[in-house]
Amino acid sequence: MELYRVSALTTELLAHILTKEFPMKTKSFLTATALTLGLALVLSPSMADEAPPRRERVLTQAEQAALTPDAVLTALEEGNGRFVAGTVTKRDHSKMVRDAVAGQYPKAVILSCLDSRIPVEDVFDRGIGDIFVARVAGNFVNTDILGSMEFGCAAAGAKVIVVLGHGRCGAVSGTINNVELGNLTATLQNIRPAVNASTDFEGKQDASNPEFVERVTEENVKLNVEAIRQRSPLLRKMEEEGKVKIVGAMYEMATGQVHFMK
């Protein structure tokens, strides 16, 4: 129940009490009861469920150090659940910006496609200072992104790397269709291995077949998860030591749900 509805109901009840013929003691008692009831509704657990508590601070170094990769993955899954349900956490971003000036202690690094329909922080219900986000059409790794991931994990303490693909990916469709357009031509060649790895697909193998596009997209995620391990000995060692986890995931356009590949 929204606060304005609680206020309106309480006001209506008070007006009813005050306009009726009651002895003064009875009227005082009913008035106090109405005010107490209104306050109880405001503070009730059910209302807390409808309006998640405002988070007024960024993650501290001690809090980050206490996290495990599994705990971070669980937090990302739970955050995505709130995003899908429409119950994302209310945050005071202005205050969080100021609180984050002294340093950053994020939980995860997310490699996402460039696609404008995927607001990564919102998708996982994360606030300022919670996650590193790298973006490139087709969510593939290269030297620059690998270096950024190494910074995020080895230097800044992030515990999870997620390669996040998504349905209806234009970069994947463009690769399948051999699109040539300026520098994009070279960019899409980074997705070509996923197309080549999907030749065993039974069905029409072109971008007009959404099932084939999905297959190539998932293959692209898996190949890039493995590329991180192969091309970054530093991150591979951190994963072997249990300091980080490297996982793939797919974002479902129609629902906003993220499906992790564990």
Stockholm file with secondary structure:
# STOCKHOLM 1.0

chainA/1-262         MELYRVSALTTELLAHILTKEFPMKTKSFLTATALTLGLALVLSPSMADEAPPRRERVLTQAEQAALTPDAVLTALEEGNGRFVAGTVTKRDHSKMVRDAVAGQYPKAVILSCLDSRIPVEDVFDRGIGDIFVARVAGNFVNTDILGSMEFGCAAAGAKVIVVLGHGRCGAVSGTINNVELGNLTATLQNIRPAVNASTDFEGKQDASNPEFVERVTEENVKLNVEAIRQRSPLLRKMEEEGKVKIVGAMYEMATGQVHFMK
#=GR chainA/1-262 SS CCHHHHHHHHHHHHHHHHHSCCCHHHHHHHHHHHHHHHHHHHTCHHHHHHSCCCBCSCCCHHHHHHCCHHHHHHHHHHHHHHHHHTCCCCBCHHHHHHHTTTCCCCSEEEEECSCTTCCHHHHTTCCTTSEEEEECTTCCCCHHHHHHHHIIIIITCCCEEEEEEETTCHHHHHHHTTCCCTTHHHHHTTTHHHHHTTTTCSSCCSTTCHHHHHHHHHHHHHHHHHHHHHHCHHHHHHHHTTSCEEEEEEECTTTCCEEEEC
#=GC SS_cons         CCHHHHHHHHHHHHHHHHHSCCCHHHHHHHHHHHHHHHHHHHTCHHHHHHSCCCBCSCCCHHHHHHCCHHHHHHHHHHHHHHHHHTCCCCBCHHHHHHHTTTCCCCSEEEEECSCTTCCHHHHTTCCTTSEEEEECTTCCCCHHHHHHHHIIIIITCCCEEEEEEETTCHHHHHHHTTCCCTTHHHHHTTTHHHHHTTTTCSSCCSTTCHHHHHHHHHHHHHHHHHHHHHHCHHHHHHHHTTSCEEEEEEECTTTCCEEEEC
//
